[in-house]
Amino acid sequence: MKVRYGQQEYAFTERMSVRTLLEKLDVLPETVVVVRNDEIVTEDEWLDVDDDVELIRVVSGGVSP
């Protein structure tokens, strides 16, 4: 599978869960949205070797009182 995260691109040859992928890349789940083949997926879903995956950083912010 091809994985893009920021300016980095990774290739994996084994099937794995989203959770495992994030662990391998040392990425905290709450800091990204995982998109597989143009669909958002959750941590417990599985990724196949032919999937195209993108990790999109989540930016939070707001107005202080």
C-alpha distances in whole Angstrom, upper triangle without the diagonal:
4,6,10,13,16,17,14,10,8,6,5,6,8,8,10,12,12,15,13,11,14,16,14,14,17,17,20,19,22,21,18,17,14,13,10,11,14,15,16,15,17,16,17,14,12,8,7,4,5,5,6,7,11,13,16,19,22,26,29,32,36,39,41,45
4,7,10,13,13,11,7,6,5,7,9,11,12,13,14,13,16,15,11,14,16,14,13,17,16,19,18,21,20,17,16,13,12,10,10,13,15,16,15,18,17,19,16,14,10,10,8,8,7,5,6,8,11,14,17,20,23,27,30,33,37,39,43
4,7,10,11,8,6,5,6,8,11,12,13,12,13,11,14,13,9,11,14,12,10,14,13,16,15,18,16,13,13,10,10,9,11,12,14,14,14,15,15,17,15,14,10,11,10,11,8,6,5,6,7,11,13,17,20,23,27,30,34,36,39
4,6,7,6,5,6,9,11,15,16,16,16,16,13,16,15,12,12,15,14,11,14,13,15,15,17,15,12,12,10,10,11,12,13,14,14,15,17,17,19,18,17,14,15,14,14,11,8,6,5,6,9,11,15,17,21,24,27,31,33,37
4,6,5,6,8,11,13,17,18,18,17,17,13,15,15,12,11,14,13,9,12,10,13,13,14,12,9,10,10,11,12,14,14,16,15,15,16,16,19,18,18,15,17,17,17,14,12,9,6,5,7,8,12,14,18,21,25,28,30,34
4,6,8,11,14,17,20,22,22,21,20,17,18,19,15,14,17,16,12,14,12,14,15,16,12,11,12,12,13,15,17,16,18,17,18,19,19,22,22,21,19,21,20,20,18,14,12,9,7,7,8,12,13,17,20,23,26,28,32
4,7,10,14,17,20,22,23,22,22,19,21,21,17,16,19,17,14,16,15,17,18,19,16,14,16,15,16,17,18,18,20,20,21,22,22,25,24,24,21,22,21,21,18,15,13,11,11,11,12,15,17,20,23,26,29,31,35
4,7,10,13,17,19,20,19,20,17,19,18,14,14,16,14,11,13,13,16,17,19,16,14,16,15,15,16,18,18,20,19,20,21,20,23,22,21,18,20,18,18,17,14,12,10,10,12,13,16,18,22,25,28,32,34,37
4,7,10,14,16,17,17,18,16,18,17,13,14,16,14,11,14,14,18,18,20,18,15,16,14,14,14,15,17,19,18,19,20,20,22,21,19,16,16,15,15,13,11,10,9,10,13,14,18,21,24,27,31,34,36,40
4,7,10,12,14,14,16,14,16,14,11,12,14,11,9,13,13,17,17,20,18,16,17,14,15,14,15,17,19,19,18,19,18,20,19,17,14,14,12,13,12,11,10,10,11,14,16,20,22,26,29,33,36,38,41
4,7,9,11,12,15,14,16,14,11,13,15,12,11,15,16,19,19,22,21,18,18,16,15,14,15,18,19,19,19,20,19,20,18,16,12,12,9,10,10,10,10,12,13,17,19,22,25,29,32,36,39,41,44
4,6,8,9,12,12,14,12,9,12,13,10,11,15,16,19,19,22,21,19,19,16,16,14,15,18,19,19,18,19,17,18,16,13,10,9,7,9,10,11,11,13,14,18,20,23,27,30,33,37,40,42,45
4,7,9,13,14,16,13,12,15,16,13,15,18,19,22,22,25,25,22,22,18,18,16,17,20,21,21,19,20,19,19,17,13,11,9,6,9,10,12,13,16,18,21,24,27,30,33,37,40,44,45,49
4,6,10,12,14,11,10,14,14,12,14,18,19,21,20,24,24,21,21,18,18,15,17,20,20,20,18,18,17,16,14,11,9,7,6,10,11,13,14,17,18,22,24,26,30,32,36,39,43,45,48
4,7,10,12,10,10,13,14,13,15,18,18,20,19,22,22,20,19,16,16,13,15,18,18,18,15,15,14,13,11,7,6,5,6,9,9,12,12,16,17,20,23,25,29,31,35,38,42,43,46
4,7,8,6,7,10,11,10,13,15,15,17,15,19,19,17,17,13,15,13,15,18,17,16,13,13,11,10,9,6,5,7,9,12,11,13,12,15,15,19,21,22,26,28,32,35,39,40,43
4,5,5,6,9,10,11,13,14,14,14,12,16,17,15,14,11,13,12,15,17,15,14,10,9,7,6,6,4,6,9,11,14,12,14,12,14,14,17,19,20,24,26,29,32,36,37,40
4,5,5,6,9,10,11,12,11,11,9,13,13,11,11,8,10,10,13,15,13,11,8,7,5,6,6,6,6,10,12,14,12,12,10,11,10,13,15,16,20,22,26,29,32,34,37
4,5,5,6,9,10,10,9,9,8,11,13,12,12,10,13,13,17,18,16,14,11,8,5,6,8,9,10,13,15,18,15,16,13,14,12,15,16,17,20,22,25,28,32,33,36
4,5,5,6,9,10,10,11,10,14,15,14,15,12,15,14,18,20,18,16,13,12,8,9,10,9,10,12,14,17,15,16,13,15,13,17,17,19,22,24,28,31,35,36,39
4,5,5,6,8,9,11,10,14,14,12,13,10,12,12,15,17,16,15,12,12,9,11,11,10,9,11,12,14,13,13,10,11,10,14,15,17,21,23,26,30,33,35,38
4,5,5,6,5,7,7,10,10,9,11,9,12,13,17,18,17,15,12,11,9,11,12,12,12,15,15,18,15,15,12,11,9,12,12,14,17,20,23,26,30,31,34
4,5,5,6,8,9,12,13,12,14,13,16,17,20,22,21,18,16,14,11,13,14,14,14,16,17,20,18,18,15,15,13,16,15,17,20,22,25,29,32,33,36
4,6,8,11,12,15,15,14,16,14,17,17,20,22,21,19,17,16,13,15,16,14,13,15,15,18,17,17,14,15,13,16,16,19,22,24,27,31,34,35,39
4,5,9,11,14,12,12,14,13,15,16,19,20,20,18,17,16,14,16,17,16,14,17,16,19,17,16,13,12,10,13,13,16,19,21,25,28,32,33,36
4,7,9,12,11,12,14,14,17,18,22,23,22,20,18,17,14,17,18,18,17,20,20,22,20,19,16,15,12,14,13,15,18,20,23,27,30,31,34
4,6,9,7,8,11,11,14,16,20,20,19,17,15,14,12,15,16,17,16,19,20,22,19,18,14,13,9,11,10,12,14,16,20,23,27,28,31
4,6,6,7,10,11,15,17,21,21,20,16,15,13,11,14,16,17,18,21,22,24,21,20,16,15,11,12,10,11,13,15,18,21,24,25,28
4,5,6,8,9,13,15,19,18,16,13,12,9,8,11,13,15,15,19,21,22,19,18,14,13,10,11,10,10,13,14,18,21,24,25,28
4,6,8,10,14,17,20,19,17,14,13,11,10,14,16,18,18,22,24,25,22,20,17,15,11,11,9,8,10,11,14,17,21,22,24
4,7,10,13,16,20,19,17,14,14,13,12,16,17,19,19,22,24,24,21,19,16,13,9,8,6,5,8,9,13,16,20,21,24
4,6,9,13,16,15,14,11,11,11,11,14,15,17,16,19,21,21,18,16,12,9,6,5,4,5,9,11,15,18,22,23,27
4,6,10,13,12,10,7,8,8,10,13,13,15,14,18,19,19,16,14,10,8,6,5,6,7,10,12,16,19,23,25,28
4,7,10,10,8,6,6,7,8,11,10,12,11,14,16,16,12,11,7,6,5,6,9,10,14,16,20,23,27,29,32
4,6,6,5,4,6,9,11,13,11,12,10,13,15,14,10,8,6,5,6,8,11,12,16,18,22,25,28,31,34
4,5,5,6,7,10,12,13,10,10,8,10,11,10,6,6,5,7,9,11,15,16,20,22,26,29,32,35,38
4,6,8,10,13,15,16,13,12,10,11,12,10,6,5,6,8,12,13,17,19,22,25,28,31,34,37,40
4,7,9,13,16,17,14,15,13,14,16,13,10,8,8,9,11,12,15,17,20,22,25,28,31,34,37
4,6,10,13,14,12,13,12,14,16,15,11,10,9,10,12,12,15,16,19,21,24,27,30,33,36
4,7,10,12,10,12,12,15,17,16,13,12,10,9,10,10,13,13,16,18,22,24,28,30,33
4,7,8,7,9,9,13,16,16,12,12,10,10,10,12,14,14,18,20,23,26,29,31,34
4,6,6,9,11,14,17,18,15,15,12,13,12,13,15,14,18,19,23,25,29,30,33
4,6,8,10,14,17,18,15,16,13,13,12,14,15,15,19,20,23,26,30,31,34
4,7,10,13,16,18,16,17,15,16,15,17,19,19,22,23,27,29,33,34,37
4,7,10,13,15,12,14,12,14,14,17,19,19,23,24,28,31,34,36,38
4,7,10,12,10,12,11,14,15,18,20,21,25,27,30,33,37,39,41
4,7,8,6,9,8,12,13,16,19,21,24,27,30,33,37,39,42
4,5,5,9,10,13,15,19,22,24,28,30,34,37,40,42,45
4,6,9,10,14,16,20,23,25,29,31,35,38,42,44,47
4,7,10,13,16,19,23,25,29,31,35,38,42,44,47
4,6,10,13,16,19,21,25,28,31,34,38,40,43
4,7,10,13,17,19,22,25,29,32,36,38,41
4,7,10,13,16,19,22,26,29,32,35,38
4,6,10,12,16,19,22,25,29,31,35
4,6,9,13,16,19,23,26,28,32
4,6,9,13,16,19,23,25,29
4,6,10,13,17,20,22,26
4,6,10,13,17,19,22
4,7,10,14,16,19
4,7,11,13,16
4,7,9,13
4,6,10
4,6
4
